[in-house]
């Protein structure tokens, strides 16, 4: 946890300078701007290049990264599949990971993903208990009994368990973290800001595309 807090502090110091820290792609070096994941991890669709965003609703940097990645999604290449995954770096992160998969199971993710971030970081709501989350979901039309049923369902529990496992397998050190095709990871600290993180993503996607084309 100390390492996570230290990473967050480093990111907070770096981000104000992100506007003038842009690097040309040629300078994105392995071990500096991104790290190789060993062993490489499987992806959801072997036919496409996978981009995974690991986040935590309680992370202020993830909240600020949200509009940046949303702009990138508007130009996402056809051969790329984008996957959001709640990171679980401690037991207390599991509650909001469960909230994410509950919203997904209820077909409410498009409505609630940004709303959950805004409730925590703009409205300063303490969504740190099942009861608080139930009340939040009720405000968005979800019956409390239906929320409780899905929140504790086997399907949601399985996804939370996998998110915990993949957080570890990706060697995640903080959030947000981006994983490219199960092989590489980067974050705002390594990339030196949000804008450069997007550029690292594009660089690694292109690297994977070139490797496929031989």
C-alpha positions in Angstrom: 0.0 0.0 0.0 2.9 2.4 0.7 4.1 1.7 -2.9 0.7 2.6 -4.2 0.5 5.8 -2.2 4.1 6.7 -3.4 3.1 6.1 -7.0 0.0 8.3 -6.6 2.2 11.1 -5.2 4.7 10.8 -8.1 1.8 11.0 -10.6 0.4 14.1 -8.8 3.7 15.8 -9.1 4.2 14.8 -12.8 0.7 15.6 -14.2 0.9 19.4 -14.0 3.8 19.3 -16.3 2.2 16.8 -18.7 1.3 19.6 -21.2 4.9 20.2 -22.0 6.3 16.7 -21.4 5.2 15.1 -24.7 7.8 12.7 -26.1 8.2 11.5 -29.7 7.3 7.8 -30.0 10.9 7.0 -30.8 11.7 7.8 -27.1 9.2 5.3 -25.7 11.7 2.8 -24.4 10.9 -0.5 -22.7 11.6 -0.4 -19.0 11.1 3.4 -19.0 7.8 4.4 -20.7 6.4 0.9 -20.4 7.2 -2.5 -19.0 7.0 -6.0 -20.4 4.6 -8.4 -18.6 6.3 -11.8 -18.0 4.7 -14.1 -18.7 2.3 -12.6 -21.2 -1.3 -13.0 -20.3 -4.2 -14.3 -22.5 -6.6 -11.8 -24.1 -10.4 -11.8 -24.5 -10.2 -11.9 -28.4 -7.0 -13.3 -30.0 -8.2 -11.9 -33.3 -7.8 -8.3 -32.0 -5.3 -6.2 -30.2 -6.5 -5.8 -26.6 -6.2 -2.6 -24.5 -7.1 -3.1 -20.8 -7.7 -0.1 -18.5 -7.2 -1.0 -14.9 -8.9 1.6 -12.6 -10.4 2.2 -9.2 -13.4 4.4 -8.6 -11.7 5.8 -5.5 -8.7 6.9 -7.5 -8.6 10.7 -8.3 -6.2 10.1 -11.2 -8.6 7.6 -12.8 -11.3 10.2 -12.5 -9.2 12.7 -14.3 -8.0 10.2 -16.9 -11.6 9.3 -17.8 -12.3 12.1 -20.3 -8.9 11.6 -21.8 -9.5 7.9 -22.6 -13.1 8.7 -23.7 -11.6 11.0 -26.4 -9.2 8.2 -27.4 -12.2 5.7 -27.7 -13.8 8.0 -30.3 -10.9 7.2 -32.6 -10.1 3.6 -31.5 -8.8 1.5 -34.4 -11.1 -1.2 -35.7 -8.6 -3.9 -34.8 -8.5 -2.9 -31.1 -10.8 -4.2 -28.4 -11.0 -2.1 -25.3 -11.7 -3.6 -21.9 -12.2 -1.9 -18.6 -11.2 -3.8 -15.5 -11.4 -2.6 -11.9 -8.1 -3.2 -10.2 -8.0 -4.8 -6.8 -4.8 -3.9 -5.0 -6.2 -4.3 -1.5 -9.3 -5.9 0.0 -11.1 -2.5 0.4 -10.9 -2.0 -3.4 -13.0 -5.1 -4.0 -16.3 -3.4 -2.9 -16.2 -0.9 -5.8 -15.0 -3.6 -8.2 -18.2 -5.5 -7.2 -20.2 -2.3 -7.9 -18.7 -2.1 -11.4 -19.6 -5.7 -12.2 -23.1 -5.2 -10.7 -23.7 -2.2 -12.9 -22.5 -4.3 -15.9 -24.8 -7.2 -15.0 -27.8 -4.9 -14.7 -27.0 -3.3 -18.1 -26.5 0.0 -16.3 -22.8 0.5 -16.9 -23.1 3.2 -19.6 -25.2 5.2 -17.2 -23.3 4.5 -14.0 -19.6 4.4 -14.8 -19.0 8.1 -15.0 -21.7 8.7 -12.4 -19.8 6.6 -9.8 -16.6 8.5 -10.4 -18.5 11.9 -10.1 -20.4 10.9 -7.0 -17.1 10.0 -5.2 -14.8 12.8 -6.5 -17.1 15.7 -7.2 -20.0 15.1 -4.8 -17.7 13.7 -2.1 -20.0 10.8 -1.4 -18.7 8.0 0.7 -19.7 5.0 -1.3 -17.8 2.7 1.0 -20.4 0.2 2.0 -23.0 -2.1 0.4 -25.8 0.1 1.9 -24.4 3.3 0.4 -24.0 1.6 -3.0 -27.5 0.2 -2.8 -28.9 3.8 -2.2 -26.8 5.1 -5.1 -28.1 2.4 -7.4 -31.7 3.1 -6.2 -31.3 6.7 -7.3 -30.7 5.3 -10.8 -33.7 3.1 -10.9 -32.4 -0.1 -9.5 -34.6 -1.9 -6.9 -32.6 -2.5 -3.7 -33.6 -6.2 -3.6 -32.5 -6.6 -7.2 -29.2 -4.8 -6.4 -28.6 -7.1 -3.4 -29.3 -10.2 -5.5 -26.9 -9.2 -8.3 -24.3 -7.7 -6.0 -23.9 -11.1 -4.3 -24.5 -13.3 -7.4 -22.1 -16.0 -8.5 -21.5 -14.2 -11.8 -20.4 -11.0 -10.1 -18.3 -12.9 -7.6 -16.5 -14.7 -10.4 -15.6 -11.5 -12.2 -14.4 -9.9 -9.0 -12.2 -12.9 -8.4 -10.8 -12.8 -11.9 -10.1 -9.0 -11.6 -8.2 -9.7 -8.4 -6.2 -12.4 -10.1 -5.4 -10.3 -13.3 -4.4 -7.3 -11.2 -1.7 -9.5 -9.7 -0.8 -11.2 -13.0 -0.4 -7.8 -14.8 2.0 -6.7 -12.0 -0.1 -3.7 -11.4 1.5 -1.1 -9.1 -1.2 1.7 -9.2 -4.1 3.1 -11.1 -4.8 3.9 -13.8 -2.7 1.3 -15.6 -3.0 0.4 -19.3 -2.2 -3.2 -20.5 -1.6 -3.8 -24.2 -2.4 -7.2 -25.6 -1.4 -8.9 -22.3 2.2 -8.1 -23.0 3.0 -4.6 -21.9 1.8 -2.2 -19.2 2.2 1.5 -18.7 0.8 4.2 -16.4 0.9 8.0 -16.1 4.0 7.8 -13.9 6.0 5.7 -16.4 4.7 7.7 -19.5 5.0 11.1 -17.8 1.4 12.2 -18.0 -2.0 11.3 -19.4 -1.2 12.6 -22.9 1.9 10.6 -23.2 0.1 7.5 -21.8 -2.2 7.7 -24.8 0.8 8.0 -27.0 2.4 5.0 -25.4 -0.9 3.1 -26.0 -0.9 4.0 -29.7 2.8 3.1 -30.0 2.3 -0.3 -28.4 -0.8 -1.0 -30.4 1.2 -0.2 -33.6 4.0 -2.4 -32.3 1.6 -5.3 -31.9 0.0 -4.7 -35.3 3.4 -4.7 -37.0 4.3 -8.0 -35.2 1.1 -9.6 -36.5 1.7 -8.5 -40.0 5.2 -9.9 -39.8 
